């Protein structure tokens, strides 16, 4: 039986208001290179990835094609599609485009456009876990005690050993995640991440231990941390 192909779907349609910059956060430079270009480069260079679907705001598609995809020779990008009102809608738009390229048993890895520090080793582990369970999540154990709060008051302390911090990529059999997104769209249900839609549909999700370096760059402090990671990698 042939190995399933693996596709990356990268939503990068957010406005990044917490960054306080004049341009969307995915285009901010990280050591001279736009964050989104660094993220896409990981998938471009991976021996695992057969194609990439990129999701950006509609008005930014020409800029993104010219200044990101073409400028950095990202030849695995199959299409750039417009985003939606929420991240979930953007991912669904990308999945509908992927219908032209992927079979139900292929794997799609959905990854935040502003997480440039995912590595190829984790991608391989994620593929294997998704093939086994149908869905897989990169996550790390939480480091801090977590409190449940209601109306400004602590009402509980969950057992920390059972708590994991979800990251991306999140990987799925294409048919499963398309069906899960379609059902959520039909029911006007908005989940917290893509795995939550599979959970809602009764699916099982395997865990791949990620890295605390796999940060999502959303604030100026995150930029400083990311630059430190790059400096360390050059030593």
Buried (B, 14 or more C-beta within 10 A) or exposed (E): EEEBBBBBBBBBBBEBEEBEEEEBBBBBEBEEBBBBBBBBBBBBEBEBBBBBBBBBBEEBBEEBBEBBBEEBEBEBBBBBBBBBEEBBBBBBBBBBBBEEBBEEBBBBBBBBBBBBBBEBEBBBBBBBBBBEBBBBBBBBEBEEEEEEEEEEEEEEEEEEEEBBBBBBBBBBBBBBBBBBBBEBBEEEEBBEBBBBBBBBBEBEBBBBEBBEBBBBBBBBEBBEBBEEBBEEEEE
